[in-house]
């Protein structure tokens, strides 16, 4: 705990993990709100508008939390990672500036219109606002993913004599091949979060016997939308992520699969505990040959283990990386099952009366947050020991003049402030959920 680099990593991990609880929800809700508003405009049914108003308020509170908790992250690039910022600033800063100037400005400008513009400007303008808020949130996600994708797979740059990196091909950075699988995987994860939250709250209202019409709509919308992104997480987005990790970051693949020794063919460990000292998996339950097929599309292909690479290039938290990956995959599989059951019951007209299925939707509500967090932990822990993969080591990117005491002080400060913010957020949400959707129709 006296190492400033370790403390800086812990602080950034804490602040970014807390922050991402909110964007994944707002990006998912933005899509669902746009769908509900489109149905309201095309079908002229007031219950859709009531649901849009209700979920827009939930969106707004979560959006504010995302903004407030996102600002410190950009400052941390300068305070905790000064050498990395100085070396890569011309690349990272431009991507973050585009996120702020284009995407964040777009979503911020139209959130107000979504909340307060329905009566003044009418249904069509209100519908347009919902679409632009959705586009803005997903565009914001794109530029953030593009920034992270460059750190995962640096392209379009050249190194100057003083050691800094300059952009040589901006389109290569924006069209980085790493972006598409990571972006689609992340956005489908956000859609899953939004769908489970909406379906879960609808299930809560139904089980409590409150707001019957809105409960029915939320269950149908969440269950109807949630199945597709749950399937997309598995294929093609998850499969594409696995293929590019195999090609570009083979040490990450080996660590998250617990493959300490090169094997051909290689199986996938479903359950087991990594033993780094013995370089093995204890109590392994394995599917033979599966990893060879999923990575190289050949049942007998050889997959490189960690023993094929120098140990100073191994991820430094192999057990945490391994468990994060398996939690993500395990929960993702359960999401498919839960949404498949819900969609089948919805199609047969039985979901409304199947209390056991409603309880599943309600109790599953927190788990997409866990799965998305585990997914990002897999992505970032697996990149270690690099800040920019194969280019800048994490130990070379920290701020040399910031002491461990300074970092620990601000880390504790963030923890205290975020605790207070969390309590306020929960109070507001509980109050909003208890109040429920408004019943009076809004004037056109």
N, C-alpha and C positions, 0 to 999 in steps of 0.2 A: 504493500500500500504506500510505500515511499517513492515509487517510480512514477514520475509525472506522466509518462506515456501511458501506463496502465490506467491511471486515474482519468486521464483525458478520454481514453477509450470507454471507460465505465460511464463517465458523464455524458458523452455523446450517445452511448447506447441507451442510457436511461431517458434522456430528453427526446431522442428520436422515436423510441418505442412508445413513450407516452403520447407524443404528438400524433403518431400514425393511427392511434385509436380513432381519431376524429376524421381525417381525410378518407379512410376506407369506408366510413359510414356515409359521409356526405357524397362521395362519388357514387356509391350504390343507391342512395336515396334520390340523388339528382336524376338518375335514369328512370327510376320508378315514378317519381313525380311527373316527369315529362310524359311517360306513358299514361298515367292517370289523367293528366290535363288534356292529352290528345283524345282520350275516350270521352272526356267531358264535353269537348268542343264538337266531336263528331256525333255523339249519341244524345247530347242535350239532356243529360241526367244529372240532377243537382247533387246526388250523393257523391259523384266523382269530384265535384268542386269542393265539397266539404272535406273529403279526404286530402285533396291537394292543399287546402288551407292548413289543415292540421299537421300534415307532414312537412309543410314548408316551415312551420314554426320549430319543429324538431330539427329540421335541417339548419335553420338559422342559428340556433343555440349551439349546435355542434360545429357549424362553420366558424363561429366566433372563437370557440375553443381551439380549433385548428389553426386559426390565424395567430392567436396569442402564443400558442406553444410552438409555432413554426418559426417565429422571428428569432428566438435565441439560437436556433440551429445555424443560421447564416452568420451570426456573430461568432459562434464557436469556431468557424473556419479561420477567423482571424486571431481569436484569443488563444485557442488551444492547438491549432494546426497552422501556425504562421509560415513555417518553411514549405509545407505543402501548398498553401495558398500563394506564396510568392512564386513558386515554381510553376504552378498550373493555373494561375489566376486568369490569364487571358482566355483560357478555355472554359473553366468552371464558371467564372463570373459572367461570361456572355450567355451561357445556357440558363443560369439562374436569373439573369436580367430579362431574358426573353420570357421566362415563366412569369415574372412579376409584371412586365410591361404589357404582355398580350393576354395570357390566360387568366392570371389573378385579377387583372383589371376588368376583364370581361365578366367573370363570375361575380365579382364584387359589385359592379355597376348594376347588374340585373337582379341580384338578390333582393334589393329594395323594391324593385318593380314587381317581383314575384310576391313579396309580402304585402305590399300596400297599393299595387297598381290595378287590381282587378276591377274595382268599382269605378275608378276614375277613367281608365283607358279601355275597358271592355274585355271580352273573352279572347279575342284573337291576339291582342297585344299581350295579354296575360299568358296565353299559350306560347307566344314567341319568347317571352321572358323565361318560361320553364325550359324551353329548348336551349336557349343561349346559356342559361346557368349550367345545364348538363354539359354542353359543349365546352364551357369554360373550365369546369371541374376536371373533365377528362383531358383537356389540352394542358392544364396545369400538371396533371399526372404524367403526360408525355414528356414535358421538359425536365421534370425531376427524374424520370426514368432515363432520359437521354444523358443526364449528368452522371447518374450511377452507372449506366452502360459504358460510358467512356472510362470510368474507373475500373470496371470489370474487364474491358477490352479496348485499350487505348488505340485510337486510329486518328488519321488526319492531322498529325502534328509533326513538328521538327524541333530539335533541341538547339538552342543558341549557344555561343561560346561561354556565356556566363552561367549556363546550366538551366535556364528557364525554358519552358515549352511554349511554342507559338503555334497558332492554327495555320496549317497549310492548305487544308481543304475543308471548308465548313460543311459542305454537303456530305462529305464522308462521315463527319461527326453526327449530323442529323439523320443520316441513313445508315448509321452503324448497324451491322447485321445482328448485333446483340440485342437491339432495342425491341424488335417485333415480338420475339417470344416472351421477353420479360414484360413488355407493356401489356400484351394480351393476357398473360397469366395474372398480372397484377390487377388489371381492370375486371377480369372475371372474378377474381377474389373479392374485389370491392362490391361487385354486383351480388355475390353470395351473401355478404354481410348485410347489405340493404334488404335483400329478399327475406333473410331469416329474421331480421329485426321487425320488418313489417308483418310477416306471417306470425311471428311470435307474439307481437302485441295484439294482433287480431285474435289469436288463440286465447290470450289472457282475457280479453273482453268477452269472448264467447263463453269461456269457462266461468267467468264471474257473472254472466248474465247481464252485461252492460253494452250499450251502444251496438245493438244487434246488426243494424244495416252496415255500419262502418266496419264492424268486426268481420262480417261476411266478405266485404270488399277487400279488406286487408289480407285475409286468409287466401282469397282467390288470387289476388295480385302477387303476393309473396310466393305462394306455391307455384303459380303459373309461370312466373319469371325465373324462379330459383333453380329449376331443373337444368335449363340450358347452360348457364355458367358453371354449374357443378360438374356437368359432363365435360365442358370445355377445359376445366382445370386439369382433367386427366388427359384428354386428347382433343385437339392437337397441341395446346399451349404447354402443358406439362411435359409431354413427349419432346417437343421442340427444345424446351429448356434443358432437358436431360442430354439431348444430342449435342447442343452447343457447349455445355459444360464438359462433356466427354472430349470434345475436340480442342477446346481452348484452355480449360482449367481441370486437367485430369487429376491433380492432387485433391481438388475439392470433391470430385466424384468418388475417389477412393476413400476419403475420410468420411463423407456422409453415408456411404454404404458400409463402412467398417471393413473395407477390403485392405488389410495390412500387407498381404502377399499377392503378387501377380498370379492370376489364375486363368486357365483356359480349358474348359468353359468356366464361367463364374456365375454363381447363383445370387439371388437376392435374399437377404436376411430379413424376415418379417418381424421376428422378435429375437432379442438377445442383448447382452450387455458388453460394450467394448472394453477390452482390457488392454490398455496402451502398453503397460509394462510387459505383458506376455505377447503383445501384438497378435491378439486373437479376439474372437467374439465368444463370450461365455454363454452357455445354454442356448445356442443358436437354433432357431427354427427357420429353415432355408428352403427356398424354391429353386431347385437345381436349374442351371443354364439360363435362368431368366434374365440376369443382368447382361450376359453376352448378347442375347437377342435384342433387348431394349436399347442397348448402346450401339451395337454394330450390325444389327439385323441378321445375325448369324448365331445359331444355337451353340456353336463350338468356338466362337471367337475368343481370343485372349484379351483380358481386361487388365490394364496395369494397376497394380496395387501401390501402396505407399512405399514399399521397398524399392520401387523403380526410380525413386526421386531422392535427392539429398534431403536429409532430415531438417535442415534449416529452411526448406521450402514447404514443409508440412504445415497445415493449419495448427495453431497453437492451442486450440481448445477442442480436440477431437471428440471427446464424449458429449460435450454440449452441442456441437455441430451434428453429430450422429442422432442424438435424441430430438433435436429441433426438426431435422428432416423427417424422421419417422413419425413424429407427432403431426406434422403438416400432412403427410401422405395418409396417415391413419384417419385423421379427421376428415380429410377430403373424400375418402372412400365412404365414410359414414354420411357425409352431406349428400352424396349421390343416392344412397339408400333412403335417407329420410325424405328427400325431395321426390324420389321416384314413388315412394308410398303415398305421399301427399298428392302428387299429380294424378296417380291412379284413382285414389279415392275421390278426388275432385272431379275427374272425368266421369266417374260412376255416380256422382251426386251423393256420396256418403261421407265426405270429409267433415261436413258441418255437424254431423251427429256422432262421429267417431271420437269420443273423448280421449281415448288412449293416443290417437294420432295427434290431437290438439296438444296434449301434454308433451309429446315428443317435440313438436314445433316450439312450444314455450320454453322447455328446458334446454333446447339446442341453441337458443338465441345468443348466449355469450361465446359459443365455441368458434364461430367464424373469426372473431377477434383474436382468439388464441391461435388459430390456424394461420392467419395472415401474419401475426407476429412471429410465429415459428418459421414461416416461409422466408421472411426478411432476415431472421437470424441465420438461417441456412445460407442465404445469399452472401451476407456480409462476413460471417465467421469463416466461411469457406474461402473467401478471397485472401484472408490473412496468409502470410505476413506482409501483404502488399496493400498500400493505399491505392495506387494505380498498378494493376496486376502486371507483374514482371518488369515494372519500370521504377516505381518508388516504394521503398519499404516503409512500413508504418513507423518504425523507429527513427526514420530519417525525416519524417514530416511534421513532428510536433514542434511546439513553441519552446525554444531553448531557455527563455528567461522567465517562464512561468513555473513556480515551485509547486510541489505536491500539496503544500498547505493551502496555497491559493485555490487550487482545483478542488480540494476537499471541501473548503469553505463554500464555494459556489455550488458544488454538488449538493451539500446539505441544504443550502438555500433554495435551490430548485425543488428539492424533495418537499420542503415545507410549503413553499408557494403552491406547488402542484397539488398537494394534499388539500389545501384550502379551496383551490379552484375545483377540485373533484367534488368536494362536498357541496359547493354552490351549484355545480352542474347537475348533480344528482337531485338536489332539492328542486331545481327548476324543472327537470324532466319529470319527476314524480308529480309535481303540481300540474304540469301540462297533461300527463297521462290521466291523472285523476279527474281533471276537468273534461277531458275527452274532446271530440270534434264538435265544432259549433253546429247548431241546429238551424239557425236562421239563414235563409238563402241570401246570397250577396246580390246587390243590384248590378245589372249589366252596364 
